[in-house]
Amino acid sequence: MYLRRIIVVALAVLVLFSLTVSLAAAQDPDNGKALWEGEVWQCAQCHGTEAQGKFGRPLSNSTATEAEWIEQVRNPRRSMPAFSESQVSDEQILDMRAYVTSLPAPADDFRPEDPGTSENEGQNVFLQKRCVACHNPDTGPLDHFIEHNEEPTAAAVIAQLRTPKGAMPSYTEDQVSDAEATLIADFLAEQYALQGDASATTDAPASTDETPATLPTSGSDTPAAQTALWFVLIGLVVLGCGLVVQKLYQRTTPL
């Protein structure tokens, strides 16, 4: 009986320690800083390097829960586009939350940065929809179309907005209507034509089945997370050994 109590207490301590390490690994502010400032999702381009606000609102004073952060990324309100779980994991979102909420609170008089205007109707939509946060305002997102030898037609632009390839987030029709997307396509087509046939043709035909871009390492792949996983595995091994010892102890102990 005494040996059984020791085993139970030891296992409880090990499990609690493993859970603590796991939770810490899921909220790595250093990894969050690297993700936030990275060029894949361009978070800093919309919300500011220190989340003080830019085109998007400030986040360094956010009081939203972990679940609310994940929900906002998956099913955002207002004009923010949505990122799928295949693009950014829950662990990565929580890492960025841990970093952002550790930053100083923003100024009280925040006003969104003006993206500018243009006499070109399509470019004006491109600017007002904050596409400029991620894409150069002079050329637009032409790299995707040039790389795949694809003209930026209205259908192609709408498809990229609704079901984007790579790391680009998706936009609903309420955020960017088909009519607005068509105007953007007209603007991009003008820029595409200026590139010339030589720039628009790649050396080898590109695959039409583009897979998502390689994304940064998620929190679950960090050394801390790997350490937590090892503790969990060790805990399972100890649990198994404890059960075996208990069975042997019961067999050798007189009734």
MODELLER restraints for C-alpha pairs under 7 A, 6 or more apart:
rsr = mdl.restraints
at = mdl.atoms
rsr.add(forms.Gaussian(group=physical.xy_distance, feature=features.Distance(at['CA:4:A'], at['CA:246:A']), mean=6.65, stdev=0.5))
rsr.add(forms.Gaussian(group=physical.xy_distance, feature=features.Distance(at['CA:7:A'], at['CA:242:A']), mean=6.27, stdev=0.5))
rsr.add(forms.Gaussian(group=physical.xy_distance, feature=features.Distance(at['CA:11:A'], at['CA:235:A']), mean=6.93, stdev=0.5))
rsr.add(forms.Gaussian(group=physical.xy_distance, feature=features.Distance(at['CA:11:A'], at['CA:239:A']), mean=6.62, stdev=0.5))
rsr.add(forms.Gaussian(group=physical.xy_distance, feature=features.Distance(at['CA:14:A'], at['CA:235:A']), mean=6.25, stdev=0.5))
rsr.add(forms.Gaussian(group=physical.xy_distance, feature=features.Distance(at['CA:15:A'], at['CA:235:A']), mean=6.52, stdev=0.5))
rsr.add(forms.Gaussian(group=physical.xy_distance, feature=features.Distance(at['CA:18:A'], at['CA:228:A']), mean=5.82, stdev=0.5))
rsr.add(forms.Gaussian(group=physical.xy_distance, feature=features.Distance(at['CA:18:A'], at['CA:231:A']), mean=5.58, stdev=0.5))
rsr.add(forms.Gaussian(group=physical.xy_distance, feature=features.Distance(at['CA:18:A'], at['CA:232:A']), mean=5.81, stdev=0.5))
rsr.add(forms.Gaussian(group=physical.xy_distance, feature=features.Distance(at['CA:21:A'], at['CA:228:A']), mean=5.41, stdev=0.5))
rsr.add(forms.Gaussian(group=physical.xy_distance, feature=features.Distance(at['CA:22:A'], at['CA:225:A']), mean=6.22, stdev=0.5))
rsr.add(forms.Gaussian(group=physical.xy_distance, feature=features.Distance(at['CA:22:A'], at['CA:228:A']), mean=5.17, stdev=0.5))
rsr.add(forms.Gaussian(group=physical.xy_distance, feature=features.Distance(at['CA:25:A'], at['CA:219:A']), mean=6.69, stdev=0.5))
rsr.add(forms.Gaussian(group=physical.xy_distance, feature=features.Distance(at['CA:25:A'], at['CA:224:A']), mean=5.23, stdev=0.5))
rsr.add(forms.Gaussian(group=physical.xy_distance, feature=features.Distance(at['CA:25:A'], at['CA:225:A']), mean=4.88, stdev=0.5))
rsr.add(forms.Gaussian(group=physical.xy_distance, feature=features.Distance(at['CA:26:A'], at['CA:91:A']), mean=5.53, stdev=0.5))
rsr.add(forms.Gaussian(group=physical.xy_distance, feature=features.Distance(at['CA:26:A'], at['CA:94:A']), mean=6.78, stdev=0.5))
rsr.add(forms.Gaussian(group=physical.xy_distance, feature=features.Distance(at['CA:26:A'], at['CA:95:A']), mean=6.60, stdev=0.5))
rsr.add(forms.Gaussian(group=physical.xy_distance, feature=features.Distance(at['CA:26:A'], at['CA:219:A']), mean=5.80, stdev=0.5))
rsr.add(forms.Gaussian(group=physical.xy_distance, feature=features.Distance(at['CA:26:A'], at['CA:220:A']), mean=6.81, stdev=0.5))
rsr.add(forms.Gaussian(group=physical.xy_distance, feature=features.Distance(at['CA:27:A'], at['CA:94:A']), mean=5.61, stdev=0.5))
rsr.add(forms.Gaussian(group=physical.xy_distance, feature=features.Distance(at['CA:27:A'], at['CA:95:A']), mean=4.57, stdev=0.5))
rsr.add(forms.Gaussian(group=physical.xy_distance, feature=features.Distance(at['CA:27:A'], at['CA:98:A']), mean=5.83, stdev=0.5))
rsr.add(forms.Gaussian(group=physical.xy_distance, feature=features.Distance(at['CA:28:A'], at['CA:95:A']), mean=4.88, stdev=0.5))
rsr.add(forms.Gaussian(group=physical.xy_distance, feature=features.Distance(at['CA:28:A'], at['CA:98:A']), mean=6.60, stdev=0.5))
rsr.add(forms.Gaussian(group=physical.xy_distance, feature=features.Distance(at['CA:28:A'], at['CA:219:A']), mean=6.98, stdev=0.5))
rsr.add(forms.Gaussian(group=physical.xy_distance, feature=features.Distance(at['CA:29:A'], at['CA:95:A']), mean=5.36, stdev=0.5))
rsr.add(forms.Gaussian(group=physical.xy_distance, feature=features.Distance(at['CA:29:A'], at['CA:96:A']), mean=6.44, stdev=0.5))
rsr.add(forms.Gaussian(group=physical.xy_distance, feature=features.Distance(at['CA:29:A'], at['CA:98:A']), mean=4.94, stdev=0.5))
rsr.add(forms.Gaussian(group=physical.xy_distance, feature=features.Distance(at['CA:29:A'], at['CA:99:A']), mean=4.16, stdev=0.5))
rsr.add(forms.Gaussian(group=physical.xy_distance, feature=features.Distance(at['CA:30:A'], at['CA:99:A']), mean=6.85, stdev=0.5))
rsr.add(forms.Gaussian(group=physical.xy_distance, feature=features.Distance(at['CA:31:A'], at['CA:95:A']), mean=6.25, stdev=0.5))
rsr.add(forms.Gaussian(group=physical.xy_distance, feature=features.Distance(at['CA:32:A'], at['CA:92:A']), mean=6.81, stdev=0.5))
rsr.add(forms.Gaussian(group=physical.xy_distance, feature=features.Distance(at['CA:32:A'], at['CA:95:A']), mean=4.26, stdev=0.5))
rsr.add(forms.Gaussian(group=physical.xy_distance, feature=features.Distance(at['CA:32:A'], at['CA:96:A']), mean=3.82, stdev=0.5))
rsr.add(forms.Gaussian(group=physical.xy_distance, feature=features.Distance(at['CA:32:A'], at['CA:98:A']), mean=6.79, stdev=0.5))
rsr.add(forms.Gaussian(group=physical.xy_distance, feature=features.Distance(at['CA:32:A'], at['CA:99:A']), mean=5.38, stdev=0.5))
rsr.add(forms.Gaussian(group=physical.xy_distance, feature=features.Distance(at['CA:33:A'], at['CA:96:A']), mean=6.34, stdev=0.5))
rsr.add(forms.Gaussian(group=physical.xy_distance, feature=features.Distance(at['CA:33:A'], at['CA:99:A']), mean=5.71, stdev=0.5))
rsr.add(forms.Gaussian(group=physical.xy_distance, feature=features.Distance(at['CA:35:A'], at['CA:96:A']), mean=6.77, stdev=0.5))
rsr.add(forms.Gaussian(group=physical.xy_distance, feature=features.Distance(at['CA:36:A'], at['CA:43:A']), mean=5.59, stdev=0.5))
rsr.add(forms.Gaussian(group=physical.xy_distance, feature=features.Distance(at['CA:36:A'], at['CA:44:A']), mean=6.01, stdev=0.5))
rsr.add(forms.Gaussian(group=physical.xy_distance, feature=features.Distance(at['CA:36:A'], at['CA:96:A']), mean=6.11, stdev=0.5))
rsr.add(forms.Gaussian(group=physical.xy_distance, feature=features.Distance(at['CA:37:A'], at['CA:43:A']), mean=6.95, stdev=0.5))
rsr.add(forms.Gaussian(group=physical.xy_distance, feature=features.Distance(at['CA:37:A'], at['CA:44:A']), mean=5.69, stdev=0.5))
rsr.add(forms.Gaussian(group=physical.xy_distance, feature=features.Distance(at['CA:37:A'], at['CA:49:A']), mean=6.62, stdev=0.5))
rsr.add(forms.Gaussian(group=physical.xy_distance, feature=features.Distance(at['CA:40:A'], at['CA:167:A']), mean=6.36, stdev=0.5))
rsr.add(forms.Gaussian(group=physical.xy_distance, feature=features.Distance(at['CA:41:A'], at['CA:167:A']), mean=6.58, stdev=0.5))
rsr.add(forms.Gaussian(group=physical.xy_distance, feature=features.Distance(at['CA:42:A'], at['CA:134:A']), mean=6.38, stdev=0.5))
rsr.add(forms.Gaussian(group=physical.xy_distance, feature=features.Distance(at['CA:44:A'], at['CA:51:A']), mean=6.78, stdev=0.5))
rsr.add(forms.Gaussian(group=physical.xy_distance, feature=features.Distance(at['CA:45:A'], at['CA:133:A']), mean=5.57, stdev=0.5))
rsr.add(forms.Gaussian(group=physical.xy_distance, feature=features.Distance(at['CA:45:A'], at['CA:134:A']), mean=6.83, stdev=0.5))
rsr.add(forms.Gaussian(group=physical.xy_distance, feature=features.Distance(at['CA:46:A'], at['CA:54:A']), mean=5.55, stdev=0.5))
rsr.add(forms.Gaussian(group=physical.xy_distance, feature=features.Distance(at['CA:46:A'], at['CA:55:A']), mean=4.99, stdev=0.5))
rsr.add(forms.Gaussian(group=physical.xy_distance, feature=features.Distance(at['CA:46:A'], at['CA:56:A']), mean=5.07, stdev=0.5))
rsr.add(forms.Gaussian(group=physical.xy_distance, feature=features.Distance(at['CA:46:A'], at['CA:133:A']), mean=5.99, stdev=0.5))
rsr.add(forms.Gaussian(group=physical.xy_distance, feature=features.Distance(at['CA:47:A'], at['CA:53:A']), mean=4.36, stdev=0.5))
rsr.add(forms.Gaussian(group=physical.xy_distance, feature=features.Distance(at['CA:47:A'], at['CA:54:A']), mean=4.88, stdev=0.5))
rsr.add(forms.Gaussian(group=physical.xy_distance, feature=features.Distance(at['CA:47:A'], at['CA:55:A']), mean=6.29, stdev=0.5))
rsr.add(forms.Gaussian(group=physical.xy_distance, feature=features.Distance(at['CA:47:A'], at['CA:56:A']), mean=4.86, stdev=0.5))
rsr.add(forms.Gaussian(group=physical.xy_distance, feature=features.Distance(at['CA:47:A'], at['CA:57:A']), mean=6.06, stdev=0.5))
rsr.add(forms.Gaussian(group=physical.xy_distance, feature=features.Distance(at['CA:47:A'], at['CA:58:A']), mean=6.03, stdev=0.5))
rsr.add(forms.Gaussian(group=physical.xy_distance, feature=features.Distance(at['CA:48:A'], at['CA:54:A']), mean=5.13, stdev=0.5))
rsr.add(forms.Gaussian(group=physical.xy_distance, feature=features.Distance(at['CA:50:A'], at['CA:103:A']), mean=6.70, stdev=0.5))
rsr.add(forms.Gaussian(group=physical.xy_distance, feature=features.Distance(at['CA:51:A'], at['CA:58:A']), mean=5.43, stdev=0.5))
rsr.add(forms.Gaussian(group=physical.xy_distance, feature=features.Distance(at['CA:51:A'], at['CA:59:A']), mean=5.21, stdev=0.5))
rsr.add(forms.Gaussian(group=physical.xy_distance, feature=features.Distance(at['CA:51:A'], at['CA:60:A']), mean=5.21, stdev=0.5))
rsr.add(forms.Gaussian(group=physical.xy_distance, feature=features.Distance(at['CA:51:A'], at['CA:100:A']), mean=6.33, stdev=0.5))
rsr.add(forms.Gaussian(group=physical.xy_distance, feature=features.Distance(at['CA:52:A'], at['CA:58:A']), mean=4.66, stdev=0.5))
rsr.add(forms.Gaussian(group=physical.xy_distance, feature=features.Distance(at['CA:52:A'], at['CA:59:A']), mean=6.56, stdev=0.5))
rsr.add(forms.Gaussian(group=physical.xy_distance, feature=features.Distance(at['CA:52:A'], at['CA:60:A']), mean=6.23, stdev=0.5))
rsr.add(forms.Gaussian(group=physical.xy_distance, feature=features.Distance(at['CA:52:A'], at['CA:106:A']), mean=4.95, stdev=0.5))
rsr.add(forms.Gaussian(group=physical.xy_distance, feature=features.Distance(at['CA:53:A'], at['CA:59:A']), mean=6.96, stdev=0.5))
rsr.add(forms.Gaussian(group=physical.xy_distance, feature=features.Distance(at['CA:54:A'], at['CA:112:A']), mean=5.50, stdev=0.5))
rsr.add(forms.Gaussian(group=physical.xy_distance, feature=features.Distance(at['CA:54:A'], at['CA:113:A']), mean=5.40, stdev=0.5))
rsr.add(forms.Gaussian(group=physical.xy_distance, feature=features.Distance(at['CA:55:A'], at['CA:112:A']), mean=5.02, stdev=0.5))
rsr.add(forms.Gaussian(group=physical.xy_distance, feature=features.Distance(at['CA:55:A'], at['CA:113:A']), mean=5.10, stdev=0.5))
rsr.add(forms.Gaussian(group=physical.xy_distance, feature=features.Distance(at['CA:56:A'], at['CA:112:A']), mean=6.52, stdev=0.5))
rsr.add(forms.Gaussian(group=physical.xy_distance, feature=features.Distance(at['CA:57:A'], at['CA:112:A']), mean=6.93, stdev=0.5))
rsr.add(forms.Gaussian(group=physical.xy_distance, feature=features.Distance(at['CA:58:A'], at['CA:106:A']), mean=6.65, stdev=0.5))
rsr.add(forms.Gaussian(group=physical.xy_distance, feature=features.Distance(at['CA:59:A'], at['CA:100:A']), mean=6.80, stdev=0.5))
rsr.add(forms.Gaussian(group=physical.xy_distance, feature=features.Distance(at['CA:60:A'], at['CA:100:A']), mean=5.19, stdev=0.5))
rsr.add(forms.Gaussian(group=physical.xy_distance, feature=features.Distance(at['CA:60:A'], at['CA:101:A']), mean=4.99, stdev=0.5))
rsr.add(forms.Gaussian(group=physical.xy_distance, feature=features.Distance(at['CA:60:A'], at['CA:103:A']), mean=5.64, stdev=0.5))
rsr.add(forms.Gaussian(group=physical.xy_distance, feature=features.Distance(at['CA:60:A'], at['CA:104:A']), mean=6.48, stdev=0.5))
rsr.add(forms.Gaussian(group=physical.xy_distance, feature=features.Distance(at['CA:60:A'], at['CA:105:A']), mean=5.46, stdev=0.5))
rsr.add(forms.Gaussian(group=physical.xy_distance, feature=features.Distance(at['CA:60:A'], at['CA:106:A']), mean=6.56, stdev=0.5))
rsr.add(forms.Gaussian(group=physical.xy_distance, feature=features.Distance(at['CA:61:A'], at['CA:101:A']), mean=6.47, stdev=0.5))
rsr.add(forms.Gaussian(group=physical.xy_distance, feature=features.Distance(at['CA:61:A'], at['CA:105:A']), mean=5.04, stdev=0.5))
rsr.add(forms.Gaussian(group=physical.xy_distance, feature=features.Distance(at['CA:61:A'], at['CA:106:A']), mean=6.78, stdev=0.5))
rsr.add(forms.Gaussian(group=physical.xy_distance, feature=features.Distance(at['CA:62:A'], at['CA:101:A']), mean=6.54, stdev=0.5))
rsr.add(forms.Gaussian(group=physical.xy_distance, feature=features.Distance(at['CA:66:A'], at['CA:94:A']), mean=6.55, stdev=0.5))
rsr.add(forms.Gaussian(group=physical.xy_distance, feature=features.Distance(at['CA:70:A'], at['CA:90:A']), mean=6.40, stdev=0.5))
rsr.add(forms.Gaussian(group=physical.xy_distance, feature=features.Distance(at['CA:70:A'], at['CA:93:A']), mean=6.54, stdev=0.5))
rsr.add(forms.Gaussian(group=physical.xy_distance, feature=features.Distance(at['CA:73:A'], at['CA:82:A']), mean=5.68, stdev=0.5))
rsr.add(forms.Gaussian(group=physical.xy_distance, feature=features.Distance(at['CA:73:A'], at['CA:83:A']), mean=5.83, stdev=0.5))
rsr.add(forms.Gaussian(group=physical.xy_distance, feature=features.Distance(at['CA:74:A'], at['CA:82:A']), mean=5.31, stdev=0.5))
rsr.add(forms.Gaussian(group=physical.xy_distance, feature=features.Distance(at['CA:74:A'], at['CA:83:A']), mean=5.52, stdev=0.5))
rsr.add(forms.Gaussian(group=physical.xy_distance, feature=features.Distance(at['CA:74:A'], at['CA:84:A']), mean=5.99, stdev=0.5))
rsr.add(forms.Gaussian(group=physical.xy_distance, feature=features.Distance(at['CA:75:A'], at['CA:82:A']), mean=5.95, stdev=0.5))
rsr.add(forms.Gaussian(group=physical.xy_distance, feature=features.Distance(at['CA:76:A'], at['CA:82:A']), mean=6.01, stdev=0.5))
rsr.add(forms.Gaussian(group=physical.xy_distance, feature=features.Distance(at['CA:79:A'], at['CA:175:A']), mean=5.92, stdev=0.5))
rsr.add(forms.Gaussian(group=physical.xy_distance, feature=features.Distance(at['CA:81:A'], at['CA:169:A']), mean=5.60, stdev=0.5))
rsr.add(forms.Gaussian(group=physical.xy_distance, feature=features.Distance(at['CA:81:A'], at['CA:170:A']), mean=5.45, stdev=0.5))
rsr.add(forms.Gaussian(group=physical.xy_distance, feature=features.Distance(at['CA:81:A'], at['CA:171:A']), mean=5.18, stdev=0.5))
rsr.add(forms.Gaussian(group=physical.xy_distance, feature=features.Distance(at['CA:82:A'], at['CA:169:A']), mean=5.25, stdev=0.5))
rsr.add(forms.Gaussian(group=physical.xy_distance, feature=features.Distance(at['CA:82:A'], at['CA:170:A']), mean=5.23, stdev=0.5))
rsr.add(forms.Gaussian(group=physical.xy_distance, feature=features.Distance(at['CA:82:A'], at['CA:171:A']), mean=6.72, stdev=0.5))
rsr.add(forms.Gaussian(group=physical.xy_distance, feature=features.Distance(at['CA:83:A'], at['CA:169:A']), mean=4.94, stdev=0.5))
rsr.add(forms.Gaussian(group=physical.xy_distance, feature=features.Distance(at['CA:83:A'], at['CA:170:A']), mean=6.68, stdev=0.5))
rsr.add(forms.Gaussian(group=physical.xy_distance, feature=features.Distance(at['CA:87:A'], at['CA:167:A']), mean=5.90, stdev=0.5))
rsr.add(forms.Gaussian(group=physical.xy_distance, feature=features.Distance(at['CA:89:A'], at['CA:218:A']), mean=6.78, stdev=0.5))
rsr.add(forms.Gaussian(group=physical.xy_distance, feature=features.Distance(at['CA:91:A'], at['CA:218:A']), mean=6.35, stdev=0.5))
rsr.add(forms.Gaussian(group=physical.xy_distance, feature=features.Distance(at['CA:91:A'], at['CA:219:A']), mean=5.28, stdev=0.5))
rsr.add(forms.Gaussian(group=physical.xy_distance, feature=features.Distance(at['CA:91:A'], at['CA:220:A']), mean=6.66, stdev=0.5))
rsr.add(forms.Gaussian(group=physical.xy_distance, feature=features.Distance(at['CA:92:A'], at['CA:218:A']), mean=5.33, stdev=0.5))
rsr.add(forms.Gaussian(group=physical.xy_distance, feature=features.Distance(at['CA:92:A'], at['CA:219:A']), mean=5.63, stdev=0.5))
rsr.add(forms.Gaussian(group=physical.xy_distance, feature=features.Distance(at['CA:95:A'], at['CA:219:A']), mean=6.88, stdev=0.5))
rsr.add(forms.Gaussian(group=physical.xy_distance, feature=features.Distance(at['CA:115:A'], at['CA:127:A']), mean=5.69, stdev=0.5))
rsr.add(forms.Gaussian(group=physical.xy_distance, feature=features.Distance(at['CA:115:A'], at['CA:128:A']), mean=6.33, stdev=0.5))
rsr.add(forms.Gaussian(group=physical.xy_distance, feature=features.Distance(at['CA:115:A'], at['CA:130:A']), mean=6.59, stdev=0.5))
rsr.add(forms.Gaussian(group=physical.xy_distance, feature=features.Distance(at['CA:116:A'], at['CA:127:A']), mean=6.37, stdev=0.5))
rsr.add(forms.Gaussian(group=physical.xy_distance, feature=features.Distance(at['CA:117:A'], at['CA:124:A']), mean=5.27, stdev=0.5))
rsr.add(forms.Gaussian(group=physical.xy_distance, feature=features.Distance(at['CA:117:A'], at['CA:127:A']), mean=6.46, stdev=0.5))
rsr.add(forms.Gaussian(group=physical.xy_distance, feature=features.Distance(at['CA:118:A'], at['CA:124:A']), mean=4.78, stdev=0.5))
rsr.add(forms.Gaussian(group=physical.xy_distance, feature=features.Distance(at['CA:121:A'], at['CA:183:A']), mean=6.80, stdev=0.5))
rsr.add(forms.Gaussian(group=physical.xy_distance, feature=features.Distance(at['CA:122:A'], at['CA:183:A']), mean=4.37, stdev=0.5))
rsr.add(forms.Gaussian(group=physical.xy_distance, feature=features.Distance(at['CA:122:A'], at['CA:184:A']), mean=4.48, stdev=0.5))
rsr.add(forms.Gaussian(group=physical.xy_distance, feature=features.Distance(at['CA:122:A'], at['CA:186:A']), mean=6.31, stdev=0.5))
rsr.add(forms.Gaussian(group=physical.xy_distance, feature=features.Distance(at['CA:122:A'], at['CA:187:A']), mean=4.91, stdev=0.5))
rsr.add(forms.Gaussian(group=physical.xy_distance, feature=features.Distance(at['CA:123:A'], at['CA:184:A']), mean=6.38, stdev=0.5))
rsr.add(forms.Gaussian(group=physical.xy_distance, feature=features.Distance(at['CA:123:A'], at['CA:187:A']), mean=5.79, stdev=0.5))
rsr.add(forms.Gaussian(group=physical.xy_distance, feature=features.Distance(at['CA:125:A'], at['CA:180:A']), mean=6.71, stdev=0.5))
rsr.add(forms.Gaussian(group=physical.xy_distance, feature=features.Distance(at['CA:125:A'], at['CA:184:A']), mean=6.52, stdev=0.5))
rsr.add(forms.Gaussian(group=physical.xy_distance, feature=features.Distance(at['CA:126:A'], at['CA:132:A']), mean=6.88, stdev=0.5))
rsr.add(forms.Gaussian(group=physical.xy_distance, feature=features.Distance(at['CA:126:A'], at['CA:184:A']), mean=5.97, stdev=0.5))
rsr.add(forms.Gaussian(group=physical.xy_distance, feature=features.Distance(at['CA:135:A'], at['CA:141:A']), mean=5.61, stdev=0.5))
rsr.add(forms.Gaussian(group=physical.xy_distance, feature=features.Distance(at['CA:139:A'], at['CA:191:A']), mean=6.00, stdev=0.5))
rsr.add(forms.Gaussian(group=physical.xy_distance, feature=features.Distance(at['CA:140:A'], at['CA:188:A']), mean=6.54, stdev=0.5))
rsr.add(forms.Gaussian(group=physical.xy_distance, feature=features.Distance(at['CA:142:A'], at['CA:192:A']), mean=6.85, stdev=0.5))
rsr.add(forms.Gaussian(group=physical.xy_distance, feature=features.Distance(at['CA:145:A'], at['CA:151:A']), mean=6.05, stdev=0.5))
rsr.add(forms.Gaussian(group=physical.xy_distance, feature=features.Distance(at['CA:145:A'], at['CA:152:A']), mean=6.33, stdev=0.5))
rsr.add(forms.Gaussian(group=physical.xy_distance, feature=features.Distance(at['CA:146:A'], at['CA:200:A']), mean=5.03, stdev=0.5))
rsr.add(forms.Gaussian(group=physical.xy_distance, feature=features.Distance(at['CA:146:A'], at['CA:201:A']), mean=6.92, stdev=0.5))
rsr.add(forms.Gaussian(group=physical.xy_distance, feature=features.Distance(at['CA:147:A'], at['CA:202:A']), mean=6.62, stdev=0.5))
rsr.add(forms.Gaussian(group=physical.xy_distance, feature=features.Distance(at['CA:148:A'], at['CA:206:A']), mean=5.28, stdev=0.5))
rsr.add(forms.Gaussian(group=physical.xy_distance, feature=features.Distance(at['CA:149:A'], at['CA:200:A']), mean=6.03, stdev=0.5))
rsr.add(forms.Gaussian(group=physical.xy_distance, feature=features.Distance(at['CA:149:A'], at['CA:201:A']), mean=5.73, stdev=0.5))
rsr.add(forms.Gaussian(group=physical.xy_distance, feature=features.Distance(at['CA:149:A'], at['CA:202:A']), mean=6.64, stdev=0.5))
rsr.add(forms.Gaussian(group=physical.xy_distance, feature=features.Distance(at['CA:152:A'], at['CA:185:A']), mean=5.78, stdev=0.5))
rsr.add(forms.Gaussian(group=physical.xy_distance, feature=features.Distance(at['CA:152:A'], at['CA:188:A']), mean=6.26, stdev=0.5))
rsr.add(forms.Gaussian(group=physical.xy_distance, feature=features.Distance(at['CA:152:A'], at['CA:189:A']), mean=5.67, stdev=0.5))
rsr.add(forms.Gaussian(group=physical.xy_distance, feature=features.Distance(at['CA:153:A'], at['CA:185:A']), mean=5.69, stdev=0.5))
rsr.add(forms.Gaussian(group=physical.xy_distance, feature=features.Distance(at['CA:154:A'], at['CA:181:A']), mean=6.65, stdev=0.5))
rsr.add(forms.Gaussian(group=physical.xy_distance, feature=features.Distance(at['CA:154:A'], at['CA:182:A']), mean=4.76, stdev=0.5))
rsr.add(forms.Gaussian(group=physical.xy_distance, feature=features.Distance(at['CA:154:A'], at['CA:185:A']), mean=5.15, stdev=0.5))
rsr.add(forms.Gaussian(group=physical.xy_distance, feature=features.Distance(at['CA:157:A'], at['CA:181:A']), mean=6.51, stdev=0.5))
rsr.add(forms.Gaussian(group=physical.xy_distance, feature=features.Distance(at['CA:157:A'], at['CA:185:A']), mean=6.08, stdev=0.5))
rsr.add(forms.Gaussian(group=physical.xy_distance, feature=features.Distance(at['CA:158:A'], at['CA:178:A']), mean=6.55, stdev=0.5))
rsr.add(forms.Gaussian(group=physical.xy_distance, feature=features.Distance(at['CA:158:A'], at['CA:181:A']), mean=5.97, stdev=0.5))
rsr.add(forms.Gaussian(group=physical.xy_distance, feature=features.Distance(at['CA:161:A'], at['CA:170:A']), mean=5.34, stdev=0.5))
rsr.add(forms.Gaussian(group=physical.xy_distance, feature=features.Distance(at['CA:161:A'], at['CA:171:A']), mean=5.39, stdev=0.5))
rsr.add(forms.Gaussian(group=physical.xy_distance, feature=features.Distance(at['CA:162:A'], at['CA:170:A']), mean=5.28, stdev=0.5))
rsr.add(forms.Gaussian(group=physical.xy_distance, feature=features.Distance(at['CA:162:A'], at['CA:171:A']), mean=5.59, stdev=0.5))
rsr.add(forms.Gaussian(group=physical.xy_distance, feature=features.Distance(at['CA:162:A'], at['CA:172:A']), mean=6.37, stdev=0.5))
rsr.add(forms.Gaussian(group=physical.xy_distance, feature=features.Distance(at['CA:163:A'], at['CA:170:A']), mean=6.13, stdev=0.5))
rsr.add(forms.Gaussian(group=physical.xy_distance, feature=features.Distance(at['CA:164:A'], at['CA:170:A']), mean=5.99, stdev=0.5))
rsr.add(forms.Gaussian(group=physical.xy_distance, feature=features.Distance(at['CA:165:A'], at['CA:210:A']), mean=6.61, stdev=0.5))
rsr.add(forms.Gaussian(group=physical.xy_distance, feature=features.Distance(at['CA:165:A'], at['CA:211:A']), mean=6.85, stdev=0.5))
rsr.add(forms.Gaussian(group=physical.xy_distance, feature=features.Distance(at['CA:165:A'], at['CA:212:A']), mean=5.81, stdev=0.5))
rsr.add(forms.Gaussian(group=physical.xy_distance, feature=features.Distance(at['CA:166:A'], at['CA:211:A']), mean=6.51, stdev=0.5))
rsr.add(forms.Gaussian(group=physical.xy_distance, feature=features.Distance(at['CA:166:A'], at['CA:212:A']), mean=3.84, stdev=0.5))
rsr.add(forms.Gaussian(group=physical.xy_distance, feature=features.Distance(at['CA:166:A'], at['CA:213:A']), mean=4.48, stdev=0.5))
rsr.add(forms.Gaussian(group=physical.xy_distance, feature=features.Distance(at['CA:167:A'], at['CA:212:A']), mean=6.42, stdev=0.5))
rsr.add(forms.Gaussian(group=physical.xy_distance, feature=features.Distance(at['CA:167:A'], at['CA:213:A']), mean=5.96, stdev=0.5))
rsr.add(forms.Gaussian(group=physical.xy_distance, feature=features.Distance(at['CA:219:A'], at['CA:225:A']), mean=6.81, stdev=0.5))
